[in-house]
């Protein structure tokens, strides 16, 4: 579902303000709009509002862009107009996003760059090809939001951080306290995978032209948190794999523990804020789409069930040990009604609906059951952690089932 841009931009991230450090000036690309863009970018990066933690990423990003733009022109001089246009496009999009996020001093594109945006170049090597119009801001925002969603799905599937951190503590707490007193059989178990793949995916999403105001700032915050914790994850994975803990008596593990835990916790919180921002944006968008669909259309029934389920998830996330579970149970009842209507519509489709769609209704029914178990345990003042975990896992499976239904059954796509 995601559409990716060939124009690679830098990313900014960070959450704490520190004294200004000037960014190294960029080497000219030799394309006027590109040099103007990169010079303005460097000026923004040196502004007081940009956190120190973001500066290494900015420098790397500027260098990457510079090399990319220069290489494109060196490999094919005919690509110069396209590169110039991409730089002018990037200047407008990145300026708006960064000024909104950091209130930095990012000069506007010069008149020559703005003029380029009025006449997109034809594809290099195709003199008779009709120039395609520039993507609209709406199309750019949609592509960026899709890329953000892909990164979020990757995160959810590969890094359940709260559980991973709990497992790490369970496996190592006594070892970190007693070390070699456990003898030769004492072992350091790490098990938290590094974020290399997610960071790369999120970098590409942040780099896309376009603005997603509900999510951009949270994406930058998450990227900063992942970059903070990633080197520690790699070092501790290597530490376990090489069994260095046998040689230093767990000294390095104890030293890193005090750094690791707060950084993993910060990354988990940033993941939650990022996911919530995406979640709320999708609900708002789908509510508008729902209103435009015919009342009994399969697409409307499917979207209605999905929306009703997501509203119940909102209620679930608001629960606490002493919470009033009545609103959550009411929301689950609404999901049950919507899911029943969806099942009736799917059963009446001819030809028969794809099995992935009927599978979705089954998964939603399981989510409802686990949610009611959570409410039961809260009311009984029992531990709801197990049904809550099953609720989360099953809800995530329902998202995947919904994707499969949309992919395999054209009649239920909202368009």
LUMLUM-712229 format. One record per residue (C-alpha): residue number from 1; residue in one letter; x, z, y. Coordinates in nm, 2 decimals. Example, Ala and Ser with C-alpha at 12.3 -4.5 7.8 and 13.67 -1.06 7.14 Angstrom:
2
+-----+-----+--------+--------+--------+
|   n | res |      x |      z |      y |
+-----+-----+--------+--------+--------+
|   1 |   A |   1.23 |   0.78 |  -0.45 |
|   2 |   S |   1.37 |   0.71 |  -0.11 |
+-----+-----+--------+--------+--------+
This chain:
415
+-----+-----+--------+--------+--------+
|   n | res |      x |      z |      y |
+-----+-----+--------+--------+--------+
|   1 |   X |   0.00 |   0.00 |   0.00 |
|   2 |   X |   0.29 |   0.05 |   0.23 |
|   3 |   X |   0.43 |  -0.22 |   0.46 |
|   4 |   X |   0.80 |  -0.18 |   0.56 |
|   5 |   X |   0.98 |  -0.32 |   0.86 |
|   6 |   X |   1.32 |  -0.50 |   0.83 |
|   7 |   X |   1.43 |  -0.34 |   1.16 |
|   8 |   X |   1.62 |  -0.03 |   1.08 |
|   9 |   X |   1.61 |   0.23 |   1.36 |
|  10 |   X |   1.77 |   0.57 |   1.39 |
|  11 |   X |   1.59 |   0.90 |   1.34 |
|  12 |   X |   1.58 |   1.22 |   1.54 |
|  13 |   X |   1.51 |   1.56 |   1.40 |
|  14 |   X |   1.57 |   1.92 |   1.47 |
|  15 |   X |   1.39 |   2.24 |   1.57 |
|  16 |   X |   1.62 |   2.46 |   1.77 |
|  17 |   X |   1.74 |   2.39 |   2.13 |
|  18 |   X |   2.12 |   2.44 |   2.20 |
|  19 |   X |   2.36 |   2.33 |   2.48 |
|  20 |   X |   2.39 |   1.96 |   2.54 |
|  21 |   X |   2.66 |   1.76 |   2.37 |
|  22 |   X |   2.72 |   1.41 |   2.48 |
|  23 |   X |   2.67 |   1.13 |   2.22 |
|  24 |   X |   2.96 |   0.89 |   2.18 |
|  25 |   X |   2.88 |   0.56 |   2.37 |
|  26 |   X |   2.78 |   0.27 |   2.15 |
|  27 |   X |   2.99 |  -0.04 |   2.11 |
|  28 |   X |   2.81 |  -0.35 |   2.26 |
|  29 |   X |   2.62 |  -0.56 |   2.02 |
|  30 |   X |   2.64 |  -0.87 |   2.24 |
|  31 |   X |   2.26 |  -0.91 |   2.25 |
|  32 |   X |   2.13 |  -0.80 |   2.58 |
|  33 |   X |   1.81 |  -0.63 |   2.46 |
|  34 |   X |   1.99 |  -0.45 |   2.18 |
|  35 |   X |   2.26 |  -0.32 |   2.41 |
|  36 |   X |   1.99 |  -0.20 |   2.65 |
|  37 |   X |   1.80 |  -0.03 |   2.37 |
|  38 |   X |   2.11 |   0.15 |   2.22 |
|  39 |   X |   2.23 |   0.26 |   2.57 |
|  40 |   X |   1.89 |   0.41 |   2.65 |
|  41 |   X |   1.88 |   0.57 |   2.30 |
|  42 |   X |   2.22 |   0.74 |   2.36 |
|  43 |   X |   2.11 |   0.86 |   2.70 |
|  44 |   X |   1.80 |   1.02 |   2.54 |
|  45 |   X |   2.01 |   1.18 |   2.27 |
|  46 |   X |   2.23 |   1.35 |   2.54 |
|  47 |   X |   1.92 |   1.51 |   2.70 |
|  48 |   X |   1.88 |   1.89 |   2.69 |
|  49 |   X |   1.55 |   1.86 |   2.50 |
|  50 |   X |   1.72 |   1.71 |   2.19 |
|  51 |   X |   1.83 |   1.99 |   1.94 |
|  52 |   X |   2.19 |   2.01 |   1.84 |
|  53 |   X |   2.09 |   1.98 |   1.47 |
|  54 |   X |   1.96 |   1.63 |   1.54 |
|  55 |   X |   2.27 |   1.49 |   1.70 |
|  56 |   X |   2.47 |   1.40 |   1.38 |
|  57 |   X |   2.17 |   1.20 |   1.27 |
|  58 |   X |   2.14 |   1.03 |   1.60 |
|  59 |   X |   2.50 |   0.93 |   1.61 |
|  60 |   X |   2.48 |   0.79 |   1.25 |
|  61 |   X |   2.16 |   0.61 |   1.33 |
|  62 |   X |   2.29 |   0.45 |   1.65 |
|  63 |   X |   2.60 |   0.33 |   1.46 |
|  64 |   X |   2.39 |   0.20 |   1.17 |
|  65 |   X |   2.17 |   0.00 |   1.41 |
|  66 |   X |   2.46 |  -0.13 |   1.60 |
|  67 |   X |   2.63 |  -0.26 |   1.28 |
|  68 |   X |   2.30 |  -0.40 |   1.15 |
|  69 |   X |   2.22 |  -0.59 |   1.46 |
|  70 |   X |   2.58 |  -0.72 |   1.49 |
|  71 |   X |   2.60 |  -0.82 |   1.13 |
|  72 |   X |   2.27 |  -1.01 |   1.15 |
|  73 |   X |   2.40 |  -1.22 |   1.44 |
|  74 |   X |   2.74 |  -1.27 |   1.29 |
|  75 |   X |   2.60 |  -1.39 |   0.95 |
|  76 |   X |   2.36 |  -1.63 |   1.12 |
|  77 |   X |   2.37 |  -1.72 |   1.49 |
|  78 |   X |   2.02 |  -1.87 |   1.46 |
|  79 |   X |   1.89 |  -1.51 |   1.40 |
|  80 |   X |   1.99 |  -1.40 |   1.75 |
|  81 |   X |   1.64 |  -1.46 |   1.91 |
|  82 |   X |   1.48 |  -1.26 |   1.62 |
|  83 |   X |   1.73 |  -0.97 |   1.66 |
|  84 |   X |   1.68 |  -0.97 |   2.04 |
|  85 |   X |   1.30 |  -0.95 |   1.98 |
|  86 |   X |   1.34 |  -0.67 |   1.73 |
|  87 |   X |   1.55 |  -0.47 |   1.97 |
|  88 |   X |   1.30 |  -0.51 |   2.25 |
|  89 |   X |   1.02 |  -0.40 |   2.02 |
|  90 |   X |   1.22 |  -0.10 |   1.90 |
|  91 |   X |   1.29 |   0.00 |   2.26 |
|  92 |   X |   0.92 |   0.03 |   2.34 |
|  93 |   X |   0.82 |   0.20 |   2.02 |
|  94 |   X |   1.11 |   0.45 |   1.99 |
|  95 |   X |   1.10 |   0.54 |   2.37 |
|  96 |   X |   0.74 |   0.64 |   2.35 |
|  97 |   X |   0.78 |   0.84 |   2.03 |
|  98 |   X |   1.10 |   1.03 |   2.15 |
|  99 |   X |   0.98 |   1.10 |   2.50 |
| 100 |   X |   0.66 |   1.25 |   2.35 |
| 101 |   X |   0.86 |   1.45 |   2.10 |
| 102 |   X |   1.15 |   1.57 |   2.31 |
| 103 |   X |   1.07 |   1.49 |   2.67 |
| 104 |   X |   1.41 |   1.32 |   2.69 |
| 105 |   X |   1.55 |   1.08 |   2.95 |
| 106 |   X |   1.49 |   0.75 |   2.78 |
| 107 |   X |   1.50 |   0.46 |   3.03 |
| 108 |   X |   1.23 |   0.19 |   3.00 |
| 109 |   X |   1.32 |  -0.15 |   2.86 |
| 110 |   X |   1.45 |  -0.38 |   3.13 |
| 111 |   X |   1.25 |  -0.67 |   3.25 |
| 112 |   X |   1.43 |  -0.92 |   3.03 |
| 113 |   X |   1.35 |  -0.72 |   2.72 |
| 114 |   X |   0.99 |  -0.68 |   2.82 |
| 115 |   X |   0.97 |  -1.06 |   2.86 |
| 116 |   X |   1.08 |  -1.11 |   2.50 |
| 117 |   X |   0.78 |  -0.93 |   2.38 |
| 118 |   X |   0.55 |  -1.19 |   2.53 |
| 119 |   X |   0.69 |  -1.47 |   2.31 |
| 120 |   X |   0.79 |  -1.37 |   1.96 |
| 121 |   X |   1.06 |  -1.61 |   1.82 |
| 122 |   X |   1.00 |  -1.84 |   1.52 |
| 123 |   X |   1.16 |  -1.76 |   1.19 |
| 124 |   X |   1.53 |  -1.87 |   1.19 |
| 125 |   X |   1.58 |  -2.21 |   1.02 |
| 126 |   X |   1.22 |  -2.31 |   1.05 |
| 127 |   X |   1.20 |  -2.51 |   1.38 |
| 128 |   X |   0.85 |  -2.63 |   1.30 |
| 129 |   X |   0.71 |  -2.30 |   1.19 |
| 130 |   X |   0.44 |  -2.14 |   1.41 |
| 131 |   X |   0.56 |  -1.82 |   1.55 |
| 132 |   X |   0.37 |  -1.52 |   1.42 |
| 133 |   X |   0.22 |  -1.29 |   1.67 |
| 134 |   X |   0.39 |  -0.95 |   1.72 |
| 135 |   X |   0.23 |  -0.67 |   1.52 |
| 136 |   X |  -0.03 |  -0.48 |   1.71 |
| 137 |   X |   0.04 |  -0.11 |   1.79 |
| 138 |   X |  -0.25 |  -0.03 |   1.55 |
| 139 |   X |  -0.08 |  -0.23 |   1.27 |
| 140 |   X |   0.25 |  -0.07 |   1.33 |
| 141 |   X |   0.09 |   0.28 |   1.32 |
| 142 |   X |  -0.08 |   0.20 |   1.00 |
| 143 |   X |   0.24 |   0.08 |   0.84 |
| 144 |   X |   0.42 |   0.39 |   0.95 |
| 145 |   X |   0.15 |   0.62 |   0.83 |
| 146 |   X |   0.15 |   0.45 |   0.49 |
| 147 |   X |   0.53 |   0.50 |   0.47 |
| 148 |   X |   0.48 |   0.87 |   0.57 |
| 149 |   X |   0.22 |   0.90 |   0.29 |
| 150 |   X |   0.46 |   0.75 |   0.03 |
| 151 |   X |   0.73 |   1.00 |   0.13 |
| 152 |   X |   0.48 |   1.29 |   0.11 |
| 153 |   X |   0.37 |   1.17 |  -0.24 |
| 154 |   X |   0.73 |   1.16 |  -0.35 |
| 155 |   X |   0.78 |   1.51 |  -0.22 |
| 156 |   X |   0.48 |   1.66 |  -0.39 |
| 157 |   X |   0.58 |   1.51 |  -0.72 |
| 158 |   X |   0.95 |   1.59 |  -0.72 |
| 159 |   X |   0.99 |   1.91 |  -0.51 |
| 160 |   X |   0.73 |   2.18 |  -0.57 |
| 161 |   X |   0.96 |   2.40 |  -0.36 |
| 162 |   X |   0.77 |   2.73 |  -0.38 |
| 163 |   X |   0.77 |   2.72 |  -0.76 |
| 164 |   X |   1.13 |   2.60 |  -0.77 |
| 165 |   X |   1.24 |   2.89 |  -0.55 |
| 166 |   X |   1.05 |   3.14 |  -0.76 |
| 167 |   X |   1.21 |   3.00 |  -1.08 |
| 168 |   X |   1.55 |   3.02 |  -0.91 |
| 169 |   X |   1.50 |   3.38 |  -0.82 |
| 170 |   X |   1.37 |   3.47 |  -1.16 |
| 171 |   X |   1.66 |   3.31 |  -1.34 |
| 172 |   X |   1.94 |   3.44 |  -1.11 |
| 173 |   X |   1.83 |   3.77 |  -0.95 |
| 174 |   X |   2.00 |   4.00 |  -1.20 |
| 175 |   X |   2.30 |   3.78 |  -1.23 |
| 176 |   X |   2.36 |   3.77 |  -0.86 |
| 177 |   X |   2.34 |   4.15 |  -0.85 |
| 178 |   X |   2.55 |   4.24 |  -1.16 |
| 179 |   X |   2.76 |   3.92 |  -1.21 |
| 180 |   X |   3.03 |   3.96 |  -1.47 |
| 181 |   X |   2.88 |   4.29 |  -1.59 |
| 182 |   X |   2.66 |   4.07 |  -1.81 |
| 183 |   X |   2.97 |   3.94 |  -1.99 |
| 184 |   X |   3.06 |   3.60 |  -2.11 |
| 185 |   X |   2.70 |   3.50 |  -2.18 |
| 186 |   X |   2.60 |   3.54 |  -1.81 |
| 187 |   X |   2.48 |   3.20 |  -1.68 |
| 188 |   X |   2.39 |   3.06 |  -1.33 |
| 189 |   X |   2.08 |   2.85 |  -1.35 |
| 190 |   X |   2.00 |   2.64 |  -1.04 |
| 191 |   X |   1.75 |   2.37 |  -1.10 |
| 192 |   X |   1.65 |   2.26 |  -0.74 |
| 193 |   X |   1.70 |   1.89 |  -0.71 |
| 194 |   X |   1.87 |   1.75 |  -0.40 |
| 195 |   X |   1.66 |   1.56 |  -0.14 |
| 196 |   X |   1.87 |   1.24 |  -0.12 |
| 197 |   X |   1.59 |   1.01 |  -0.23 |
| 198 |   X |   1.33 |   1.18 |  -0.01 |
| 199 |   X |   1.55 |   1.19 |   0.29 |
| 200 |   X |   1.62 |   0.82 |   0.26 |
| 201 |   X |   1.25 |   0.74 |   0.23 |
| 202 |   X |   1.16 |   0.96 |   0.52 |
| 203 |   X |   1.44 |   0.81 |   0.73 |
| 204 |   X |   1.30 |   0.47 |   0.67 |
| 205 |   X |   0.95 |   0.59 |   0.76 |
| 206 |   X |   1.06 |   0.76 |   1.08 |
| 207 |   X |   1.26 |   0.44 |   1.17 |
| 208 |   X |   0.96 |   0.21 |   1.16 |
| 209 |   X |   0.83 |   0.09 |   1.49 |
| 210 |   X |   0.50 |   0.23 |   1.60 |
| 211 |   X |   0.37 |   0.58 |   1.68 |
| 212 |   X |   0.16 |   0.81 |   1.47 |
| 213 |   X |   0.11 |   1.10 |   1.71 |
| 214 |   X |  -0.05 |   1.33 |   1.46 |
| 215 |   X |   0.25 |   1.31 |   1.23 |
| 216 |   X |   0.57 |   1.20 |   1.41 |
| 217 |   X |   0.68 |   1.54 |   1.53 |
| 218 |   X |   0.62 |   1.70 |   1.19 |
| 219 |   X |   0.81 |   1.42 |   1.02 |
| 220 |   X |   1.11 |   1.49 |   1.25 |
| 221 |   X |   1.09 |   1.86 |   1.18 |
| 222 |   X |   1.07 |   1.81 |   0.81 |
| 223 |   X |   1.37 |   1.57 |   0.81 |
| 224 |   X |   1.57 |   1.83 |   1.00 |
| 225 |   X |   1.48 |   2.10 |   0.75 |
| 226 |   X |   1.57 |   1.88 |   0.45 |
| 227 |   X |   1.91 |   1.78 |   0.60 |
| 228 |   X |   1.98 |   2.15 |   0.66 |
| 229 |   X |   1.92 |   2.25 |   0.30 |
| 230 |   X |   2.04 |   1.94 |   0.11 |
| 231 |   X |   2.42 |   2.01 |   0.12 |
| 232 |   X |   2.36 |   2.35 |  -0.02 |
| 233 |   X |   2.15 |   2.21 |  -0.31 |
| 234 |   X |   2.43 |   1.97 |  -0.39 |
| 235 |   X |   2.70 |   2.23 |  -0.38 |
| 236 |   X |   2.50 |   2.47 |  -0.61 |
| 237 |   X |   2.41 |   2.20 |  -0.85 |
| 238 |   X |   2.78 |   2.11 |  -0.88 |
| 239 |   X |   2.86 |   2.48 |  -0.91 |
| 240 |   X |   2.64 |   2.51 |  -1.21 |
| 241 |   X |   2.74 |   2.18 |  -1.37 |
| 242 |   X |   3.11 |   2.26 |  -1.36 |
| 243 |   X |   3.06 |   2.62 |  -1.46 |
| 244 |   X |   3.27 |   2.74 |  -1.17 |
| 245 |   X |   3.06 |   3.06 |  -1.17 |
| 246 |   X |   3.26 |   3.16 |  -1.49 |
| 247 |   X |   3.58 |   3.14 |  -1.28 |
| 248 |   X |   3.48 |   3.32 |  -0.96 |
| 249 |   X |   3.24 |   3.58 |  -1.11 |
| 250 |   X |   2.94 |   3.43 |  -0.92 |
| 251 |   X |   3.10 |   3.49 |  -0.58 |
| 252 |   X |   3.00 |   3.15 |  -0.44 |
| 253 |   X |   2.65 |   3.18 |  -0.57 |
| 254 |   X |   2.61 |   3.52 |  -0.40 |
| 255 |   X |   2.75 |   3.38 |  -0.07 |
| 256 |   X |   2.52 |   3.08 |  -0.08 |
| 257 |   X |   2.21 |   3.28 |  -0.18 |
| 258 |   X |   2.16 |   3.43 |   0.17 |
| 259 |   X |   2.18 |   3.09 |   0.32 |
| 260 |   X |   1.98 |   2.90 |   0.06 |
| 261 |   X |   1.67 |   3.11 |   0.05 |
| 262 |   X |   1.57 |   3.09 |   0.42 |
| 263 |   X |   1.66 |   2.72 |   0.43 |
| 264 |   X |   1.45 |   2.64 |   0.13 |
| 265 |   X |   1.17 |   2.85 |   0.28 |
| 266 |   X |   1.20 |   2.66 |   0.61 |
| 267 |   X |   1.19 |   2.33 |   0.42 |
| 268 |   X |   0.87 |   2.44 |   0.23 |
| 269 |   X |   0.70 |   2.54 |   0.55 |
| 270 |   X |   0.80 |   2.20 |   0.71 |
| 271 |   X |   0.67 |   2.02 |   0.40 |
| 272 |   X |   0.34 |   2.21 |   0.44 |
| 273 |   X |   0.30 |   2.13 |   0.81 |
| 274 |   X |   0.39 |   1.76 |   0.74 |
| 275 |   X |   0.14 |   1.74 |   0.46 |
| 276 |   X |  -0.13 |   1.90 |   0.66 |
| 277 |   X |  -0.08 |   1.66 |   0.95 |
| 278 |   X |  -0.11 |   1.36 |   0.72 |
| 279 |   X |  -0.41 |   1.52 |   0.54 |
| 280 |   X |  -0.60 |   1.58 |   0.86 |
| 281 |   X |  -0.52 |   1.23 |   0.99 |
| 282 |   X |  -0.65 |   1.07 |   0.67 |
| 283 |   X |  -0.97 |   1.28 |   0.68 |
| 284 |   X |  -1.04 |   1.17 |   1.04 |
| 285 |   X |  -0.97 |   0.80 |   0.96 |
| 286 |   X |  -1.19 |   0.80 |   0.65 |
| 287 |   X |  -1.48 |   0.97 |   0.82 |
| 288 |   X |  -1.49 |   0.67 |   1.06 |
| 289 |   X |  -1.46 |   0.42 |   0.76 |
| 290 |   X |  -1.74 |   0.60 |   0.58 |
| 291 |   X |  -1.98 |   0.56 |   0.86 |
| 292 |   X |  -1.93 |   0.18 |   0.85 |
| 293 |   X |  -2.01 |   0.14 |   0.48 |
| 294 |   X |  -2.36 |   0.06 |   0.34 |
| 295 |   X |  -2.54 |   0.37 |   0.21 |
| 296 |   X |  -2.55 |   0.28 |  -0.17 |
| 297 |   X |  -2.22 |   0.08 |  -0.18 |
| 298 |   X |  -1.98 |   0.20 |  -0.46 |
| 299 |   X |  -1.71 |   0.21 |  -0.20 |
| 300 |   X |  -1.91 |   0.45 |   0.01 |
| 301 |   X |  -1.99 |   0.68 |  -0.28 |
| 302 |   X |  -1.62 |   0.69 |  -0.38 |
| 303 |   X |  -1.50 |   0.76 |  -0.03 |
| 304 |   X |  -1.77 |   1.02 |   0.02 |
| 305 |   X |  -1.66 |   1.21 |  -0.29 |
| 306 |   X |  -1.30 |   1.19 |  -0.18 |
| 307 |   X |  -1.38 |   1.32 |   0.16 |
| 308 |   X |  -1.60 |   1.60 |   0.04 |
| 309 |   X |  -1.32 |   1.71 |  -0.20 |
| 310 |   X |  -1.06 |   1.71 |   0.07 |
| 311 |   X |  -1.29 |   1.93 |   0.29 |
| 312 |   X |  -1.31 |   2.17 |  -0.01 |
| 313 |   X |  -0.93 |   2.17 |  -0.02 |
| 314 |   X |  -0.93 |   2.28 |   0.34 |
| 315 |   X |  -1.15 |   2.58 |   0.24 |
| 316 |   X |  -0.92 |   2.65 |  -0.06 |
| 317 |   X |  -0.61 |   2.66 |   0.17 |
| 318 |   X |  -0.79 |   2.92 |   0.39 |
| 319 |   X |  -0.84 |   3.16 |   0.10 |
| 320 |   X |  -0.66 |   3.50 |   0.09 |
| 321 |   X |  -0.67 |   3.80 |  -0.15 |
| 322 |   X |  -0.97 |   3.95 |   0.03 |
| 323 |   X |  -1.13 |   3.63 |   0.16 |
| 324 |   X |  -1.50 |   3.56 |   0.16 |
| 325 |   X |  -1.52 |   3.29 |  -0.11 |
| 326 |   X |  -1.88 |   3.18 |  -0.02 |
| 327 |   X |  -1.78 |   2.89 |   0.21 |
| 328 |   X |  -1.54 |   2.76 |  -0.06 |
| 329 |   X |  -1.81 |   2.78 |  -0.33 |
| 330 |   X |  -2.05 |   2.60 |  -0.10 |
| 331 |   X |  -1.79 |   2.33 |  -0.04 |
| 332 |   X |  -1.74 |   2.29 |  -0.42 |
| 333 |   X |  -2.11 |   2.25 |  -0.46 |
| 334 |   X |  -2.11 |   1.97 |  -0.21 |
| 335 |   X |  -1.82 |   1.81 |  -0.41 |
| 336 |   X |  -2.02 |   1.84 |  -0.73 |
| 337 |   X |  -2.32 |   1.67 |  -0.57 |
| 338 |   X |  -2.11 |   1.38 |  -0.43 |
| 339 |   X |  -1.93 |   1.34 |  -0.76 |
| 340 |   X |  -2.26 |   1.33 |  -0.95 |
| 341 |   X |  -2.39 |   1.06 |  -0.72 |
| 342 |   X |  -2.07 |   0.87 |  -0.76 |
| 343 |   X |  -2.10 |   0.89 |  -1.14 |
| 344 |   X |  -2.45 |   0.75 |  -1.12 |
| 345 |   X |  -2.34 |   0.45 |  -0.91 |
| 346 |   X |  -2.04 |   0.38 |  -1.14 |
| 347 |   X |  -2.26 |   0.39 |  -1.45 |
| 348 |   X |  -2.50 |   0.14 |  -1.29 |
| 349 |   X |  -2.23 |  -0.12 |  -1.20 |
| 350 |   X |  -2.24 |  -0.45 |  -1.38 |
| 351 |   X |  -1.99 |  -0.55 |  -1.50 |
| 352 |   X |  -1.90 |  -0.19 |  -1.60 |
| 353 |   X |  -1.67 |  -0.01 |  -1.36 |
| 354 |   X |  -1.30 |   0.02 |  -1.44 |
| 355 |   X |  -1.22 |   0.32 |  -1.66 |
| 356 |   X |  -0.98 |   0.45 |  -1.39 |
| 357 |   X |  -1.28 |   0.52 |  -1.17 |
| 358 |   X |  -1.48 |   0.71 |  -1.43 |
| 359 |   X |  -1.15 |   0.90 |  -1.50 |
| 360 |   X |  -1.15 |   1.00 |  -1.13 |
| 361 |   X |  -1.49 |   1.16 |  -1.16 |
| 362 |   X |  -1.38 |   1.35 |  -1.47 |
| 363 |   X |  -1.07 |   1.48 |  -1.28 |
| 364 |   X |  -1.28 |   1.58 |  -0.98 |
| 365 |   X |  -1.51 |   1.78 |  -1.21 |
| 366 |   X |  -1.20 |   1.96 |  -1.34 |
| 367 |   X |  -1.09 |   2.04 |  -0.99 |
| 368 |   X |  -1.43 |   2.20 |  -0.92 |
| 369 |   X |  -1.40 |   2.41 |  -1.23 |
| 370 |   X |  -1.06 |   2.54 |  -1.14 |
| 371 |   X |  -1.18 |   2.61 |  -0.79 |
| 372 |   X |  -1.47 |   2.82 |  -0.92 |
| 373 |   X |  -1.22 |   3.01 |  -1.14 |
| 374 |   X |  -1.02 |   3.09 |  -0.82 |
| 375 |   X |  -1.33 |   3.22 |  -0.65 |
| 376 |   X |  -1.42 |   3.43 |  -0.95 |
| 377 |   X |  -1.08 |   3.60 |  -0.97 |
| 378 |   X |  -1.08 |   3.67 |  -0.59 |
| 379 |   X |  -1.42 |   3.83 |  -0.62 |
| 380 |   X |  -1.30 |   4.04 |  -0.92 |
| 381 |   X |  -0.98 |   4.14 |  -0.73 |
| 382 |   X |  -0.79 |   3.98 |  -1.01 |
| 383 |   X |  -0.48 |   3.76 |  -0.98 |
| 384 |   X |  -0.60 |   3.40 |  -0.89 |
| 385 |   X |  -0.25 |   3.25 |  -0.91 |
| 386 |   X |  -0.30 |   3.07 |  -1.24 |
| 387 |   X |  -0.63 |   2.90 |  -1.16 |
| 388 |   X |  -0.50 |   2.83 |  -0.81 |
| 389 |   X |  -0.20 |   2.65 |  -0.96 |
| 390 |   X |  -0.43 |   2.45 |  -1.19 |
| 391 |   X |  -0.65 |   2.36 |  -0.89 |
| 392 |   X |  -0.35 |   2.23 |  -0.70 |
| 393 |   X |  -0.22 |   2.03 |  -0.99 |
| 394 |   X |  -0.55 |   1.88 |  -1.08 |
| 395 |   X |  -0.62 |   1.79 |  -0.72 |
| 396 |   X |  -0.29 |   1.61 |  -0.70 |
| 397 |   X |  -0.39 |   1.43 |  -1.02 |
| 398 |   X |  -0.72 |   1.33 |  -0.86 |
| 399 |   X |  -0.53 |   1.17 |  -0.57 |
| 400 |   X |  -0.33 |   0.95 |  -0.82 |
| 401 |   X |  -0.65 |   0.87 |  -1.01 |
| 402 |   X |  -0.82 |   0.76 |  -0.69 |
| 403 |   X |  -0.52 |   0.53 |  -0.61 |
| 404 |   X |  -0.56 |   0.38 |  -0.96 |
| 405 |   X |  -0.93 |   0.33 |  -0.91 |
| 406 |   X |  -0.87 |   0.15 |  -0.58 |
| 407 |   X |  -0.60 |  -0.06 |  -0.74 |
| 408 |   X |  -0.80 |  -0.16 |  -1.05 |
| 409 |   X |  -1.16 |  -0.19 |  -0.92 |
| 410 |   X |  -1.20 |  -0.42 |  -0.61 |
| 411 |   X |  -1.57 |  -0.32 |  -0.58 |
| 412 |   X |  -1.49 |   0.03 |  -0.47 |
| 413 |   X |  -1.23 |  -0.04 |  -0.21 |
| 414 |   X |  -1.35 |   0.05 |   0.14 |
| 415 |   X |  -1.18 |  -0.25 |   0.29 |
+-----+-----+--------+--------+--------+
